[in-house]
Amino acid sequence: MSFQKRTNMQKMHWGGGLLAMVAMGIWYVQSPTASTQWLPKKDLAQLDDVPWKDGDLIFQTSLSSQSRAIQLATHSAYSHCGLLFQQKGKWYVLEAVQPVKSTPLAAWIKRGKDGHYVLKRLKNAQNILNSTVLQKMQAVGKSFLGKKYDLTFEWSDDKIYCSELIWKVYQRGAGIEIGPLQRLRDFDLTHPTVQQKMRERYGANLPLDEYVISPAALFDAELLETVSNN
């Protein structure tokens, strides 16, 4: 089923969106602790040795209070992601936090757990992501700048979350759907930590048939290959 047809089927509501936020791994709030994480100077210098390219996807484990539930529900270590673009000779990560913004690459890496990241790239990117496609992708990304973080996870562009941002930039800018849209019931909601978060926020109303896209789905996408893992 195409993206357009799927989006017509998706009517995410408050409970569904927030539940998906916790259980599906697409919630990100910058915690006060995260801002104090700094990479050693030697590690920052090594960033120059990584072959960054426009359109690369970068993943990290956030230090938000929901990160543990995210990891358990998705069976993934990674709970936040962004897109790399170069601006005036410097690398930035386009990310959906509060609000959507472009963050200097080094600062973005520092904010994650232990400064760890994984860099992924579209297979055969050199032949697919030409200058025209990249410009279109950047234009799509810029259209989201300043928008609020989407706590309800609707497919409306009024607000947006991290993996949704990446998915839409690639779909609209390059015509590529990275990773499948999934239903909430497809994920592991059995762990007590996940269930506690769900009870705290949503009671017994579990919208198990809602569509979402998670960082884990992007991370595991067959269209991508790992470029760097520090």
N, C-alpha and C positions, 0 to 999 in steps of 0.2 A: 504494500500500500504506500502511495506517495506521501510526502510530507504534507502537502496541501490537504489531501483527503483526511489524513490523520488529525491535523489540527482542527478540522471542522468537527471532529468527533470529541475533541477534548474540551471539557468544561470543568476546569479545576475550581474547587471552592476552598474556603478558608481552612477547614479541617484537613482536607485532602492535601492541599499544598504544604501546610506546615508539617503534617505527618511525613510526607515525602521528604521534606527538608531534613528531618532527623534520620529517617530510616534509609534514605537512598544516597546519602553522602553528598548532597549539593547545598549544604548550609555552610556559610562562612561568615564569621564575625571576628574582626581583629581584636584579640584580647590584649589587656595591658601587658601581660607577660611577654607576648609575642614581640613587642617593640623593643625589648631589652636583649633580644638574642642577636649576637654579633659574630660574624665569621672572623677567624684570624686573618691578618693581613696577607699571609702567604696564600690562603684559600681564595681571597678576593683577587689577588694577582693572577691566579690560575684561571680566572674567568676569561681572560684574554686568549687563552689557549683553546677554548671550546669553539667549535665551528658553528656559531649561532647563525640562523638564517631567518629571514622574514617568514612568518607563518608557522614557525615551530610552536609546539605545545609544551608547556612546562608544568610539572606536577610537584606538589609538596604535601607534607602532613601539617595541617594547621594546628595551632595551639588553642583553638577555641574550645569551649566547654563541651561542645557537641561532637568533637572529633572522635572520641572513643566509640560512641554509638554509631557514628558513620562508618568507621572501620569494621566494626562487627557486622553491621547490616549488609555491607557490600563485599566483605571478605577482601578488603584492600587496605593497604597502608596509606593510601593517598586520598585526601579529603578536600583539596583545593587545587585549582588549575587556572592557567591563563595563556594568552597568546603573545608571542614575541614579535615586535616590530621595531625597526631602527628609525630613530628620529635625530636628524642633525648629527649623525655619527655616533650616537649613543643608543644603547639597547633599553627598551622599555617593555613591561609586561602589561598588556591590556587585560584587566580583570574586573569582575563584578564583585565588588565589596559594597560598602556604603559611603559614597555612591560608586557607580562604575567609573573607573579612571585608568590612566596609564601610570604605572609605578616604575621607577628606575630598577633595572634588573637586580643590581646588588642589594638594594633595599628589600626587594621582594624575597630574595633568597634568605636574607638575614632573618626575616620574619617567620620562616618556617622552622619546624623542629630540627634542631642540630644543624641548620643550614643545608639540609639535604634536599636535593631535587633530582628529578628525572626529566630529561629532555627527549621529546618524541618528534618525529617528522613524518610528513606524508611520504609514502613510498613513491619514488620517481618524481619527487617534488620539482627537481630541476627542469623537467619537461612539462609539468602541469601548472606550477605556480609561476607563470611568466610575469613580466612587469605589469601588464594590463590586468591580469587576474589579481595580483597583489594590491594594486591600486584600488580595485573594486572592493576587495576584502577590507582594506583600511578604511574606505569610505563607509562601509557597513558598520565597522567597529566604532568609528567616530560618531555615528548617529546614535549610539547608545551612551556616549560619555555624559556623565552627570545624572543619569537615571538612577533611581533608588534601587536598592537591593530588593529582590522579589521574595518576600516571606511567604507568599501564597502560591508561588510557582505556577502561575497561569502562563499560557503561551502568548498572552498579550505583550506588546513591546513597551507598555507603560512602565514596567519594572522588570528586572532580569537577574538571574543568578549565574554563577560562574560557568558551569558546564553548558548551560543554555546559551550563554554568550558565544562561546566557542562554536557550538553546533550551528548557530544561526549565521555567524560570520562565514563559516565554510559553506553552508548550504546556499546562502544568498549571494556570496561573493564569488565562489568557485563552482557552485552547482554540485557540491560533494556532501553527502551525509556521513559524517564520521560517527560511527557507533549507532546501535539501534535504540530507538525509543523503547522503553520497557514499562511494564506495569508494576505497581507496588508489590503485588503478591509474588512476583518473581524473586524477591530478595529475602534474605534471612532475617526474620523478625522475632526469632525465638529466644535470643539471649536476654537474660534479666535486665541488663543495662539498657538495651534497646526498648524493651517493654516498659521499663520504668519511665523512660523519656516520653514514650507514647502516652502512657497513662497521665503523666503530668500535664501534657499539652492538649490531648484530644479525647480523653475518656475512652468510650467504647466505639466511637465512630471511626471505623477504619475503611477508607476508600480504596480498597484493594485493587480496583480496576483502573485507577488513574494512571495516565501516561506521564513518565518523567524521563530525564536523561541525567545520568550520574557521572562524576569524574571517573569512577571505575569503568564505566562503559566506554568512555573515551580512551582511557589508559589501555584497555585490552583490545581496542579496535584493530581489526586485521589490516586496515588501510595504513596503519602507522608502523614505524620502526623506531627502535631506541637508538638515539645518537650519543647520549651521555648520561651517565649515572654516577654521581659523585659519592 
